[in-house]
């Protein structure tokens, strides 16, 4: 079944204006953005009101869900350190419980080059399949939205989950060389074990760990599944591919790899340069190794570890967990190197947090001496780190800032006071800071809105 292109125009009275006839009035979008993975829902009483709301927005597209409901998607794009958002405009009235139970809610799953992978959740989700879309800024006069067909294929004979495309953090998009509208793949990877019939496996030493890869090719318009043996050896020892594998994020890299990341373990890279013969590689993270208890209990490892791609370079950032300490804490940065089949980590920087807190700029802003969280490397500069800084612990009310750090010189750069904006129409006096921000996605799809080639100056 082919994917569905959703390119119907908005009503004439709300015609999108992708560019202004007067260059002086043209909108210049930021070259990259920090995109909140949790989108926002705007409710309207009728379709005309929703159409009017997005009428002059060059990012807006019509969206049609599997349930038959329709609306519009747009982006609120701001230059970092301001946060950008995916917005869903929903023309079915304002429910009484809008604040905490919107009728539909958008999520950003992944992004690469001029493509953004997103999902729309519906409160009354049918069995017609998840509403997963690819938003593309292409050579046409305005963006395109493509709804992917439901994936009916399943992983065979594996312990645990066997249905694909159900776990948001396990799904990624890879744009291969060039910026053609259909030159991308979307993939999900299930890693589990398969034991011979009648064989009782040791939980930590199963006889076979299998990676079942499900790929949607945009050019072919269909899903395929390939089963592979996970990288050897399996186990929980140093350098082994972990049996307790759990994916926290999926990251595209170098127009060739999709990288499934377990922040307690390492990176499982899948070379998708050849659809017919994908190849898996595993590279453990350097530095601290975590016990099995942490792998099982999980917590939120993305709060203190991240992998980002900037200017073609992949960087791993590890922030010491605070644990009540205020001294001896560091931020350590490694660069990922590929030479043939040889994968290595090269340490780039170590930043002492005590030294950072003592800097004049940091003290001038009266910032708390706490370890920052949710690190992300700036998309336009691999030596700039963006982090979230909280006045108190995660999920405790208090002020929140987004700070930037010059990693090359271990220097504090700037800070921006964050105010939560996820809940549309929320009273500004309501403190939404601490609970409404987590992992932010650095992406440069916004630059392609300025021109099809993505040139930005």
C-alpha positions in Angstrom: 0.0 0.0 0.0 1.5 3.3 -1.0 1.9 6.2 1.4 -0.6 9.0 1.2 0.5 12.5 0.1 -1.4 15.2 1.9 -0.9 18.2 -0.3 -4.4 19.6 -0.5 -4.3 23.4 -0.5 -5.7 25.5 2.3 -8.9 27.4 1.5 -8.4 30.3 -1.0 -9.3 32.9 1.6 -6.5 31.5 3.8 -4.0 30.9 1.0 -0.4 30.3 2.3 2.2 32.8 1.4 5.5 31.0 1.1 7.3 34.1 0.1 6.6 37.8 0.0 6.6 39.7 -3.3 8.5 42.4 -1.5 12.0 41.0 -0.5 12.2 43.5 2.3 9.1 41.9 3.9 10.2 38.3 3.4 10.3 36.1 6.4 13.8 34.8 7.2 13.7 31.6 9.2 16.5 30.7 11.7 19.3 28.5 10.3 18.6 25.9 13.0 16.2 25.5 16.0 15.8 23.8 19.3 12.5 22.0 18.7 10.5 20.8 21.7 9.6 17.2 21.0 6.2 17.7 22.6 4.0 19.8 20.3 1.1 22.2 21.1 -2.6 21.9 20.3 -4.7 25.0 19.3 -8.4 24.3 19.3 -10.9 26.2 17.1 -14.7 26.1 16.8 -14.8 25.4 13.1 -12.5 24.7 10.1 -12.7 28.3 8.8 -11.3 29.6 12.1 -8.4 27.1 11.9 -7.7 28.0 8.3 -7.7 31.7 9.1 -5.2 31.1 11.9 -2.6 29.6 9.6 -3.5 31.7 6.5 -0.2 33.5 6.1 2.1 31.0 7.7 4.6 29.6 5.3 5.2 26.5 7.5 1.6 25.4 7.5 0.2 22.3 5.8 -3.2 20.5 5.9 -3.3 17.3 7.8 -5.8 14.4 7.4 -5.7 11.6 10.0 -6.7 8.0 9.7 -9.8 8.7 11.7 -11.1 11.1 9.0 -10.5 14.2 11.1 -8.5 17.1 9.5 -6.7 20.2 10.7 -3.5 22.0 10.0 0.1 21.7 11.2 2.6 24.6 11.5 5.8 25.4 13.3 6.7 28.3 15.6 10.3 28.8 14.7 12.7 30.9 16.8 16.4 31.3 16.9 18.1 29.5 19.8 18.3 29.6 22.7 14.5 30.3 22.3 12.5 27.1 22.0 10.6 26.2 18.8 7.3 24.2 18.6 5.2 22.0 16.4 1.7 23.3 16.4 -1.5 21.4 15.6 -4.6 23.5 14.7 -7.6 21.4 15.5 -11.1 22.6 14.3 -13.3 20.6 16.6 -14.0 22.9 19.5 -12.4 23.5 22.8 -12.9 20.5 25.2 -13.5 21.2 28.9 -10.3 19.4 29.9 -8.1 21.0 27.3 -5.2 21.8 29.6 -4.4 18.2 30.4 -6.4 16.1 27.9 -6.3 17.7 24.4 -8.4 15.9 21.8 -5.3 15.5 19.6 -1.6 16.1 20.3 1.5 16.3 18.1 4.9 14.9 18.8 8.2 15.3 17.0 9.9 11.9 16.6 13.0 12.7 14.5 14.4 15.0 11.9 17.1 15.0 9.2 18.0 17.6 6.6 14.7 18.9 5.1 12.5 16.2 6.7 10.7 16.1 10.1 9.1 12.8 11.3 6.1 13.4 13.5 3.1 11.7 15.0 -0.4 12.9 15.9 -2.0 11.1 18.9 -5.8 11.0 19.1 -7.6 10.5 22.3 -9.9 8.0 20.6 -7.2 6.3 18.6 -8.7 3.7 16.3 -7.0 0.5 15.2 -6.4 2.0 11.8 -2.7 2.5 12.7 -0.7 5.3 14.2 -0.8 8.7 12.5 2.8 9.1 11.5 3.8 11.7 9.0 6.8 13.1 7.2 6.9 16.9 6.8 9.2 17.9 3.9 10.5 21.2 2.9 11.2 20.6 -0.8 11.6 22.3 -4.1 7.9 23.1 -4.3 6.5 26.4 -3.2 5.4 25.2 0.2 6.0 22.2 2.5 4.5 18.8 1.9 3.0 16.3 4.4 3.0 12.6 3.8 1.1 10.2 5.9 2.9 6.8 6.1 0.9 3.7 5.6 0.2 1.5 8.6 2.9 -1.1 9.1 1.3 -4.5 9.4 4.5 -6.5 9.5 5.7 -8.0 12.8 8.9 -9.3 14.3 8.7 -13.1 14.4 9.5 -15.3 17.4 11.1 -12.6 19.6 10.6 -12.2 23.3 8.6 -9.0 24.2 7.4 -6.5 21.7 6.8 -7.7 18.2 4.8 -4.8 16.6 6.7 -2.1 14.9 6.1 1.7 14.9 4.5 1.8 18.4 7.4 3.3 20.5 8.2 6.9 19.6 11.8 6.8 20.9 12.6 3.8 18.7 11.7 5.4 15.4 13.9 7.5 13.2 14.3 9.1 9.7 17.3 9.2 7.5 17.7 11.5 4.5 20.2 10.1 2.0 22.4 12.2 -0.3 20.5 15.1 -1.9 17.3 16.8 -0.8 14.8 15.1 -3.1 11.3 14.8 -1.6 11.3 11.0 -1.6 15.0 10.2 -0.9 14.5 9.1 2.8 13.8 6.1 4.9 11.9 5.7 8.2 12.9 2.8 10.4 12.2 1.0 13.6 14.5 -1.6 15.2 13.4 -4.3 17.7 16.2 -5.9 19.7 15.4 -9.1 21.6 16.4 -12.7 22.0 15.2 -15.8 20.2 16.0 -19.2 21.8 15.7 -22.6 20.0 12.5 -24.4 20.9 12.8 -26.3 24.1 15.9 -24.3 25.1 15.9 -22.4 28.4 18.0 -19.3 28.1 20.1 -17.6 30.8 18.5 -14.1 30.9 22.0 -12.4 30.8 23.4 -14.9 28.3 20.8 -15.8 25.7 21.8 -18.0 22.9 20.8 -15.4 20.2 20.1 -11.7 20.3 18.2 -10.7 17.2 17.8 -7.2 15.6 14.6 -7.0 13.6 14.7 -4.0 11.3 11.5 -2.5 9.7 12.2 0.1 7.0 9.8 2.3 5.0 11.4 3.5 1.7 9.8 6.7 0.5 10.7 6.0 -3.1 9.2 2.6 -3.0 6.3 3.4 -0.7 6.3 0.2 1.3 7.6 -1.5 4.4 10.2 -4.2 4.5 11.5 -6.3 7.4 14.9 -7.8 7.8 16.1 -10.0 10.7 19.8 -9.9 11.6 22.0 -11.2 14.4 22.9 -8.4 16.8 26.6 -7.6 17.0 28.7 -10.2 18.8 29.4 -11.0 21.5 26.2 -10.7 23.6 26.2 -10.1 27.3 26.5 -7.5 30.0 30.3 -7.4 30.1 32.5 -4.5 28.9 32.5 -4.2 25.1 29.7 -6.7 24.7 26.4 -5.9 23.0 24.1 -5.5 26.0 21.3 -8.0 26.5 19.6 -5.3 28.6 19.4 -3.1 25.5 16.7 -0.4 25.5 16.6 2.5 22.9 16.4 6.0 24.2 16.7 7.9 20.9 17.3 7.4 17.2 19.7 9.7 15.4 20.6 10.0 11.7 24.2 10.4 10.8 26.3 11.1 7.7 23.5 10.4 5.2 24.2 6.7 5.7 23.5 5.6 9.3 20.6 5.5 11.6 21.9 5.2 15.2 19.8 3.6 17.9 21.1 4.9 21.2 21.0 3.3 24.7 22.4 6.0 27.0 23.4 3.5 29.5 25.3 1.4 27.0 26.2 2.8 23.6 25.2 3.2 19.9 23.9 0.6 17.6 24.6 1.9 14.1 22.8 0.6 11.0 24.3 1.3 7.6 21.4 1.9 5.3 23.3 2.9 2.3 22.2 -0.4 0.7 18.5 -1.1 1.5 18.9 -4.7 0.5 21.9 -5.4 2.8 21.9 -3.2 5.9 24.8 -3.7 8.3 24.9 -3.3 12.1 27.8 -2.0 14.2 27.9 -1.5 17.9 30.1 1.0 19.8 29.9 1.2 23.6 30.1 4.7 25.2 33.4 5.6 26.8 33.7 6.7 30.4 31.5 5.4 33.3 29.9 2.0 32.9 26.5 1.6 34.6 25.4 -1.5 36.6 22.6 -3.8 35.6 20.2 -2.1 38.1 20.4 1.2 36.2 19.7 -0.6 32.9 16.6 -2.2 34.4 15.3 0.8 36.3 16.2 3.3 33.5 15.1 6.6 35.0 15.8 9.4 32.6 19.4 8.9 31.3 18.8 11.6 28.6 18.9 14.2 31.3 22.6 13.7 31.7 23.8 12.1 28.5 23.3 13.0 24.9 24.5 12.3 21.4 24.2 15.1 18.8 25.3 15.7 15.2 26.7 19.1 14.3 28.4 20.1 11.1 28.9 16.5 10.2 30.4 15.6 13.5 28.8 13.3 16.1 29.5 14.2 19.7 28.7 12.4 23.0 28.2 14.6 26.1 28.2 13.1 29.6 27.3 15.3 32.6 28.1 14.0 36.1 24.9 13.1 37.9 24.6 15.5 40.8 23.7 13.1 43.7 24.0 15.9 46.3 27.5 16.8 45.2 28.6 20.4 44.4 32.3 19.8 43.8 34.3 17.6 41.4 31.4 17.5 38.8 32.4 17.7 35.1 31.0 17.7 31.6 33.0 15.4 29.3 32.7 15.6 25.5 33.9 12.9 23.0 34.0 13.0 19.2 33.0 9.9 17.2 35.4 8.8 14.5 34.8 6.3 11.7 37.6 4.9 9.7 36.4 2.0 7.5 35.0 -0.5 10.1 37.0 1.0 12.9 34.8 3.0 15.3 36.5 5.1 18.0 35.7 7.8 20.6 38.2 10.7 21.0 37.9 12.8 24.1 37.6 16.5 23.1 36.9 18.5 26.3 36.4 18.2 30.0 34.6 21.1 31.7 34.9 21.5 35.5 31.5 22.7 36.7 33.0 24.5 39.8 35.1 26.6 37.4 32.1 27.3 35.3 30.0 28.4 38.3 32.9 30.7 39.4 33.0 32.6 36.1 31.9 36.3 36.2 29.2 35.9 33.5 27.6 32.9 35.4 27.6 34.8 38.7 26.2 38.0 37.1 23.1 36.1 36.0 22.6 34.8 39.6 22.3 31.2 38.3 22.2 28.2 40.7 25.3 26.1 41.2 23.7 22.9 39.9 24.6 20.4 37.2 22.8 21.3 33.9 20.6 18.8 32.2 19.5 17.6 28.8 22.6 18.6 26.9 22.4 19.2 23.1 25.2 20.4 20.8 24.3 23.4 18.7 23.5 22.5 15.1 25.6 25.3 13.6 28.6 24.9 15.9 30.0 21.6 17.4 31.8 23.6 20.1 28.6 25.1 21.6 26.6 23.2 24.1 22.9 24.0 25.0 21.6 22.8 28.3 18.6 23.1 30.7 19.4 24.5 34.1 16.9 24.2 36.9 16.6 26.0 40.2 15.5 22.7 41.8 15.3 19.0 41.0 13.4 17.8 38.0 9.6 17.8 38.6 9.9 20.3 41.4 8.5 23.8 40.8 11.1 26.5 40.2 12.8 28.7 37.6 14.3 27.1 34.5 16.9 28.5 32.1 18.5 27.4 28.8 22.2 28.1 29.0 24.9 27.9 26.4 28.5 26.9 27.0 31.6 27.3 24.8 33.1 23.8 25.1 36.4 24.6 23.5 37.2 27.3 26.1 35.1 25.9 28.9 33.3 29.2 29.1 29.8 30.3 30.0 28.2 32.0 27.1 24.6 33.0 27.7 21.3 32.2 29.4 17.7 32.5 28.6 14.9 32.3 31.2 12.5 29.6 30.0 8.7 29.9 30.5 6.7 26.8 29.5 4.4 27.3 26.5 3.2 23.7 25.8 -0.3 24.3 27.1 -1.9 26.8 24.8 -4.0 29.4 26.5 -2.6 28.6 29.9 -2.6 31.4 32.5 0.8 33.0 32.5 0.8 33.1 36.3 0.7 29.3 36.4 4.2 28.0 36.9 4.8 25.6 34.1 8.6 25.8 34.0 9.8 22.7 35.7 7.4 20.1 34.3 7.2 21.2 30.7 10.6 20.9 29.3 12.9 18.0 28.7 14.8 16.8 25.7 15.0 19.4 22.9 15.8 18.4 19.3 18.5 20.4 17.5 17.5 20.5 13.8 18.2 22.7 10.8 15.2 21.8 8.7 14.2 25.5 9.2 16.9 26.7 6.9 15.3 25.0 3.9 12.3 27.2 4.3 14.4 30.1 3.2 15.4 28.3 -0.1 15.1 24.8 -1.5 18.8 24.3 -1.2 18.9 25.2 2.4 21.3 28.2 1.9 21.3 30.4 4.9 23.2 33.5 5.8 
